[in-house]
């Protein structure tokens, strides 16, 4: 198989990639827990099933206290993700880094899929960041429920992106871009 590695990832590019690669699972896990296993209603239900000595308001305060540290992690990593995402966009614009245009007619299927994955990623992160900021800052209170619903879709978008990303890595490693993974990890 021909190895034609012309891809170079600078240290800044790799650092931004790995910061985002670490932040995304933390955001996913904390969001997933908040929506499913550790949601406020579920915790309140557990507290109320174990004792009838507490008022509903007390159970709610206990649930909030249990969730607060996890939610602080979510917010910290949301800030890390947003700043690294913006830095990556600025860096790509400054360096002239482009990904394949998936809408170009004569684009090979492999590059078209790569381009769609990039579009999916940037759109996913942008929507998640904007909706998260709106929730945190209380913007558009009349649309709060809809904004929260869109933000929670990240629990489904993230696994789809990870799957697409790893499929892309396998395809790249099996094609003329063999070694692209080691270049992203260790550089040249």
C-alpha positions in Angstrom: 0.0 0.0 0.0 1.3 3.4 -0.9 2.0 5.8 2.0 1.7 9.4 1.0 1.7 11.4 4.2 1.7 15.1 3.4 -0.4 16.0 6.4 1.4 17.9 9.1 -0.2 18.9 12.4 1.5 21.7 14.2 1.9 21.6 18.0 -0.9 24.2 18.4 -3.2 22.2 16.2 -2.5 19.0 18.1 -2.9 20.7 21.5 -6.3 22.2 20.5 -7.4 18.8 19.1 -6.5 16.9 22.3 -8.0 19.6 24.6 -11.3 19.3 22.7 -11.0 15.5 22.6 -10.7 15.4 26.4 -13.4 18.1 27.1 -16.0 16.4 24.9 -16.3 13.2 26.8 -16.4 15.1 30.2 -19.3 17.2 28.8 -21.0 14.1 27.4 -20.7 12.1 30.7 -21.9 15.0 32.9 -24.7 15.8 30.5 -25.7 12.1 30.2 -25.7 11.7 34.0 -27.7 14.9 34.5 -30.4 13.8 32.0 -30.7 10.1 33.0 -29.2 8.5 36.1 -28.7 11.6 38.2 -31.5 13.9 37.2 -33.0 16.0 39.9 -36.4 14.3 39.8 -34.9 10.8 40.1 -32.8 11.8 43.1 -35.7 13.5 44.8 -37.8 10.4 44.2 -35.0 8.2 45.8 -34.8 10.6 48.8 -38.6 10.6 49.2 -38.8 6.8 49.0 -36.3 6.4 51.8 -37.8 8.9 54.3 -41.0 10.8 54.9 -39.4 13.2 57.3 -38.4 15.7 54.7 -40.5 18.3 52.9 -40.4 18.3 49.1 -38.3 21.6 49.2 -35.7 19.9 51.5 -35.5 16.9 49.1 -34.9 19.3 46.3 -32.2 21.1 48.1 -30.4 17.8 48.9 -30.7 16.8 45.2 -29.3 20.1 44.1 -26.4 19.8 46.6 -25.6 16.3 45.2 -25.7 17.5 41.6 -23.8 20.8 42.1 -20.2 19.4 41.9 -20.9 17.4 38.8 -22.5 20.5 37.2 -19.5 22.6 38.1 -17.4 20.2 36.1 -19.8 20.5 33.2 -19.5 24.3 33.2 -15.7 24.3 33.6 -15.3 21.9 30.6 -17.9 23.8 28.6 -15.7 26.9 29.0 -12.6 24.9 28.0 -14.4 23.5 25.0 -15.7 26.9 23.9 -12.3 28.6 24.2 -10.5 25.8 22.4 -13.1 25.7 19.7 -12.8 29.5 19.1 -9.0 29.2 19.2 -9.2 26.4 16.6 -11.4 28.4 14.3 -9.2 31.4 14.6 -6.1 29.3 14.1 -7.5 27.6 11.0 -8.5 30.9 9.5 -5.1 32.4 10.3 -3.2 29.4 8.9 -5.5 28.9 5.9 -6.3 25.4 7.0 -9.2 24.0 5.0 -11.1 20.7 5.0 -12.6 19.1 1.9 -15.7 20.9 0.6 -18.5 18.2 0.8 -20.7 20.2 -1.6 -18.2 20.3 -4.4 -19.4 18.3 -7.3 -16.2 16.4 -8.4 -15.2 15.6 -4.8 -14.3 11.9 -4.3 -16.7 10.1 -1.9 -14.0 9.7 0.8 -13.2 13.4 0.9 -16.9 14.3 0.7 -17.5 12.2 3.8 -14.5 13.8 5.5 -15.9 17.2 4.7 -19.4 16.3 6.0 -17.8 15.0 9.2 -16.0 18.4 9.7 -19.3 20.3 9.0 -21.1 18.0 11.4 -18.5 18.6 14.1 -18.4 22.4 13.8 -22.1 22.6 13.6 -22.6 20.3 16.6 -20.1 22.2 18.8 -21.5 25.6 17.7 -25.1 24.6 18.5 -24.1 23.0 21.8 -22.1 26.1 22.8 -24.7 28.6 21.8 -27.6 26.7 23.5 -25.4 26.1 26.6 -24.6 29.8 26.8 -28.3 30.7 26.5 -29.2 28.3 29.3 -26.4 29.5 31.6 -27.0 33.2 31.0 -30.8 33.0 30.9 -31.1 34.4 27.4 -34.5 34.0 25.6 -36.5 32.8 28.7 -39.6 32.4 26.6 -37.8 29.6 24.6 -36.0 28.1 27.6 -37.5 24.6 27.2 -36.8 24.5 23.5 -33.2 25.7 24.0 -32.7 23.1 26.7 -34.1 20.3 24.4 -31.8 21.3 21.6 -28.8 21.4 24.0 -29.7 17.9 25.4 -29.5 16.5 21.8 -25.7 16.6 22.3 -26.1 13.3 24.2 -27.0 11.8 20.8 -24.8 14.0 18.6 -21.6 13.1 20.5 -21.7 9.3 20.0 -22.6 9.8 16.3 -19.6 12.2 15.9 -17.2 9.8 17.7 -18.4 6.9 15.4 -17.9 9.0 12.3 -14.5 10.2 13.6 -13.2 6.7 14.2 -14.5 5.4 10.9 -12.7 8.3 9.2 -9.5 7.4 11.1 -9.7 3.8 10.0 -10.4 4.9 6.4 -7.5 7.3 6.5 -5.1 4.7 7.9 -6.2 2.2 5.2 -5.7 4.7 2.4 -3.0 7.0 1.2 -3.1 8.9 4.5 -1.5 6.0 6.5 0.1 7.3 9.7 -2.2 10.2 10.1 -3.1 9.0 13.6 0.5 8.9 14.8 1.1 12.3 13.4 -1.9 13.7 15.4 -0.5 12.0 18.5 3.2 12.7 18.2 3.6 15.2 15.4 6.2 14.7 12.7 
